[in-house]
Amino acid sequence: MPLRSVYVPDPAFQKDRIHIQGEEHRHLVVARAEEDELIEIFDGNGNVWTAGVESVGKRETVAVLKEARQVTRDSIELILALALIRVAAFELALEKVVEVGITRIVPFAAVRSNAAPNKRPDRWARIIIEAAKQSKRYCLPILDAPKSFKAVLSIPPATKIMFAERSGGSLKSALAGSPVLYLIGPEGGWTDQELEAAHEQGFHTVSLGAAILKAETAAIVGGSLIRYELG
């Protein structure tokens, strides 16, 4: 059984002990962490520590360091630019693309976006952390503040992909290596002006097949297929 993961962005070990407080401590209490249980602590930057639970109190969990290791960042850099969509749908996509291995997420306002920019960035950050803990992604993806479509088009990756329902070619022929930036539009689709602006900036239009996918589904499927093609 995998060890329970605990996220501590700036761990401070004192005589090989760490005091875990706040939300991560509450999670351990709810999970009924026991004395001598092994857990793994990670800081989101690839540093991972295996520790044994020494005590679980009302306000903190104390764990004793057993082992430390470094996890290297994924060599494949995948940047998802996702149009603002319904909150529940956006948050589902956010969770699942972290599991897939997206390394950066850029929300943006498209012409047909039916949601306003998020006013609770802490919630989005927490969703990313929980998804990383579940999928053992020890390097947290970067979450940008919501941008304009114009700002998204100015990001300079090696591969630029725009998933679209019409006039799309094959994914394999569009890939020119990592980093890959892929765009997912809103539930109402892209406007002709957005398609034209993306083409002018060197984006390749790619189709995900004959079926019309929801935006959140396209974000997950698109990222998975890109990762598969890049190996």
C-alpha positions in Angstrom: 0.0 0.0 0.0 1.5 3.4 -1.0 2.5 5.7 1.9 0.3 8.5 2.8 1.6 11.8 1.3 1.8 15.0 3.2 2.5 18.4 1.6 4.8 20.8 3.5 6.1 23.6 1.3 8.9 24.6 3.7 9.7 21.7 6.0 11.8 22.5 9.1 13.3 19.5 10.7 14.5 19.8 14.3 16.7 17.0 15.5 15.3 14.8 12.7 11.7 15.7 13.7 9.1 17.7 11.8 5.9 19.2 13.3 3.0 19.0 10.9 0.2 21.5 11.5 -2.7 23.1 9.8 -4.7 21.3 7.1 -2.2 18.5 6.6 -2.3 17.7 10.3 -6.1 17.6 10.1 -6.0 15.2 7.2 -3.8 12.9 9.2 -6.2 13.0 12.1 -9.2 12.2 9.8 -7.2 9.4 8.3 -6.4 8.1 11.8 -2.7 8.1 11.3 -1.1 5.9 14.0 2.1 5.9 15.9 5.0 4.4 13.9 3.1 4.6 10.6 5.3 5.6 7.8 4.3 8.7 5.8 6.1 10.6 3.0 6.5 14.4 3.1 7.1 16.4 0.0 7.7 20.1 -0.7 6.3 20.3 -4.3 9.8 20.9 -5.7 10.9 17.2 -5.9 12.2 16.8 -2.3 10.7 13.8 -0.5 11.2 12.6 3.0 10.0 9.3 4.5 9.1 9.7 8.2 7.6 7.7 11.0 4.7 9.2 13.0 5.8 9.7 16.5 2.6 11.3 17.9 -0.7 12.7 16.7 -2.0 15.5 19.0 -4.8 18.0 18.9 -2.8 20.6 17.1 0.0 18.9 15.4 1.5 15.6 14.2 5.1 14.9 15.0 7.1 12.7 12.7 10.7 11.4 12.8 12.8 11.5 9.6 13.8 8.1 8.2 15.1 8.8 4.7 15.4 11.7 2.2 15.4 11.6 -1.6 15.2 13.9 -4.6 12.8 13.3 -7.5 13.8 15.0 -10.8 11.3 17.0 -12.7 9.6 15.4 -15.7 11.6 16.0 -18.9 8.3 16.5 -20.8 6.9 20.0 -20.2 3.2 20.2 -20.9 1.4 23.6 -20.6 -2.4 23.6 -20.6 -4.1 26.9 -21.5 -7.7 26.2 -20.5 -10.6 28.7 -21.1 -12.6 29.7 -18.1 -15.7 27.4 -18.0 -18.2 26.4 -15.3 -16.5 26.3 -11.9 -17.3 22.6 -11.3 -16.1 21.6 -14.8 -12.9 23.7 -14.5 -12.0 22.2 -11.1 -12.6 18.7 -12.4 -10.2 19.4 -15.3 -7.7 20.9 -12.9 -7.6 17.8 -10.7 -7.3 15.3 -13.5 -4.7 17.1 -15.6 -2.4 17.2 -12.5 -2.8 13.4 -12.4 -2.0 13.2 -16.1 1.2 15.1 -15.5 0.6 18.7 -16.8 3.4 20.9 -15.6 1.8 24.3 -16.0 -1.9 25.5 -16.1 -2.9 28.8 -17.6 -6.6 29.8 -17.2 -7.7 32.4 -19.7 -10.8 34.3 -20.8 -12.1 33.3 -24.2 -14.8 35.2 -26.1 -17.3 32.5 -25.3 -16.2 31.8 -21.7 -19.2 31.4 -19.5 -17.4 32.0 -16.2 -15.6 34.9 -14.5 -12.0 34.7 -13.3 -11.7 32.7 -10.1 -11.8 34.7 -6.9 -10.7 31.8 -4.7 -7.1 31.0 -5.9 -6.5 29.1 -2.6 -9.1 26.6 -3.6 -7.5 25.9 -6.9 -4.1 25.6 -5.3 -5.6 23.1 -2.8 -7.1 21.0 -5.6 -3.7 20.8 -7.3 -2.0 19.7 -4.0 -4.6 17.0 -3.3 -4.3 15.7 -6.9 -0.5 15.7 -6.6 -0.7 13.8 -3.4 -3.0 11.2 -4.9 -1.0 10.6 -8.0 2.5 11.0 -6.4 3.4 14.0 -8.5 6.1 15.4 -6.2 6.8 18.4 -8.4 3.7 20.7 -8.3 2.6 22.2 -11.6 2.6 26.0 -11.9 -0.8 27.7 -11.8 -0.9 31.1 -13.5 -3.3 33.8 -12.7 -6.0 34.1 -15.3 -4.8 35.7 -18.5 -6.2 37.2 -21.7 -6.3 35.1 -24.9 -3.7 37.4 -26.4 -1.3 36.8 -23.5 -1.7 33.0 -23.9 -0.8 33.2 -27.6 2.5 35.0 -26.6 3.8 32.0 -24.6 6.9 30.7 -26.4 6.9 26.8 -26.4 8.5 24.4 -29.0 5.0 23.1 -30.0 1.8 25.1 -30.2 -1.4 23.1 -30.5 -5.0 24.3 -30.5 -7.6 21.6 -30.1 -10.7 22.4 -32.2 -13.8 20.7 -33.4 -13.3 21.7 -37.0 -10.5 21.9 -39.5 -8.2 19.9 -37.3 -5.2 17.8 -38.4 -3.4 15.0 -36.7 -1.6 15.4 -33.3 1.5 13.5 -34.3 2.4 15.8 -37.2 1.8 18.9 -35.0 4.3 17.9 -32.3 7.8 19.4 -32.6 9.0 18.5 -29.1 8.8 19.8 -25.5 7.6 22.2 -24.2 4.1 21.8 -25.6 1.4 24.4 -25.2 -2.1 23.2 -25.9 -5.2 25.3 -25.9 -8.7 24.1 -24.9 -11.6 26.4 -25.7 -14.8 27.1 -23.8 -18.0 25.1 -23.9 -19.3 27.3 -26.8 -16.2 26.6 -28.9 -13.7 29.0 -30.6 -14.7 32.0 -32.6 -13.4 32.5 -36.1 -11.3 35.4 -34.8 -9.7 33.3 -32.1 -8.8 30.5 -34.6 -7.3 33.0 -37.0 -5.3 34.8 -34.3 -3.9 31.4 -33.1 -2.9 30.4 -36.7 -1.1 33.7 -37.1 1.0 32.9 -34.0 2.0 29.5 -35.4 -0.6 27.2 -33.6 -1.5 23.9 -35.3 -5.2 23.1 -35.2 -5.7 19.5 -34.0 -8.8 17.4 -33.8 -9.7 14.9 -31.0 -12.0 12.9 -33.3 -15.5 13.0 -34.6 -17.2 13.2 -31.2 -17.7 16.6 -29.6 -16.1 16.5 -26.1 -16.8 18.7 -23.2 -14.0 21.2 -22.5 -12.9 19.4 -19.3 -12.8 16.1 -21.1 -10.8 17.6 -24.0 -8.3 19.0 -21.5 -7.7 15.6 -19.9 -7.7 13.6 -23.2 -5.6 16.1 -25.0 -2.9 16.1 -22.3 -2.9 12.3 -22.1 -2.5 11.9 -25.9 0.4 14.4 -26.1 2.2 12.7 -23.2 1.8 9.3 -25.0 3.1 10.6 -28.3 6.1 12.2 -26.6 6.8 9.0 -24.8 
